[in-house]
Amino acid sequence: MNERKSFVLPFDHDNKAKPILKWAGGKSSILLELFEFFPKKFNRYYEPFLGGGAVFLSLNKNFKNEFINDMNKDIYTLYRIIQKNLMN
């Protein structure tokens, strides 16, 4: 069985980043509509289908923990490489 792992990506909460990928099904154009369904305040954020990361990257990071992941191994690998380079 192919085991998938998740990871926490260190993130500068004061710096708004933009998605590095244009992805089919990307949410950049509907962010305002999506945020109407989000609670006003929450402590944890889970993103099981990160893709280009438009939702995650546009959030006001007022939560204690964020967990990001994607089923696509290439996307997962890309963000792991970014994580490792940010930590070095």
Buried (B, 14 or more C-beta within 10 A) or exposed (E): EEEEEEEEBEBEEEEEEEBEEEBEEBBBEEEEEEEEEEEEEEEEBEBEEBBBBBBBBBBEBEEEEBBBBBEEEEBBEBBEEEBEEEEE
